[in-house]
Amino acid sequence: MHKTIIAALALAALSFSANAETIQERAAACFACHGERGTSETENTPSLGGQQAPYALIQLFMFREKLRVFDPMNEMAKPMTDDDLRSFSDFIATLPKPTPPADAGDPARMARGQALAQQNRCNSCHNTDFSGKDNVPRIANQREDYLAKTLAEYKDNSRHGYDATMADVMQTVTKEQIGDLAYYVAHFR
């Protein structure tokens, strides 16, 4: 994994060079980790496809300002201007959304996850189809491992959003329930 991060940073340096003229050329480094066309195949790395531009903009800003700390992303965002942040977030919003897994999922886990999503009103902030809106991320068909990791981080307060909503929501969800909730959202149809 360490070599992957170094390779991605090397690509990032190239992608931000004066030779890279289009946003597609500049975004090539993003795809090294986040997957071709924004659908991640990398463990614990989110898919970017289908994200709302305002949400992506906030996240890129937070990485640039180190309000959200993940060294590879902090390094990639550090040289970005405000215009770069807007261009990248607009580009991310054009990427195709991830598709649901081929299998419909285990019915018992899906039922438990759906009940948790309704109980915690996930379908309110993230929309009924979990497509996100404005500054709220698309979570439908996101990587299950990434969802579980992120939900656990909100629960233990090691991940901070730009407000306390997710930390508050996750306080009533048990560690055991996180797996079912992540499974449901990742398999959502």
C-alpha positions, 0 to 999 in steps of 0.5 A: 500500500505504501508504494501505491501512495508514493506512486499516486503522489508522483502522478499527482505532481505530474498532473499538476504540472504546467503540461497538464491542460485539461481537468481530465489530465489533472485528475489522472492521479485521482483515479490511481487510488479512487479507481477508473472513472471514479469507482474505487477498487482500493480497500478503504478508499471511497468511490468519487463517482456521482458525488455532489459538487458542493460536497466534493468542494468541501472535502477538497477544501478540508484536505487542503487546509488539513481540517481533514487529515489523510497525508496523501490527500493533504499533499495532493490538495495543498497546491490547489487554488480555490479555482482548482478546488471548484474545477475538481469538484465540478469534474467529480460530479460528472463521473458516473455513479458506482453501480450496485453489486451484482448480487442483491445481498443477504436478505436478513442483513439487508432488512437489518440495515434498512431498519437502521437506515430508517431509524436513524433517518439516513434517507433524510439527509442522504435522500431516499435513494442515498444519492446525497444532496448539496454538502451531503455525500452520495453513499449509495453503492459506496465501498462497504469497507469504506462505509464501515470504517467511516461510520466507526470513525464517526462513532468513536469521534476520530473523524470529524465532519464540518458539523456534528450531525454524523457523530450524533447519529452514530452514538445510538448505533452499536459497533455490531450494527455498523456492519449491517448498515454499511452492507445495506447502503453498499448493496442499495438498489 
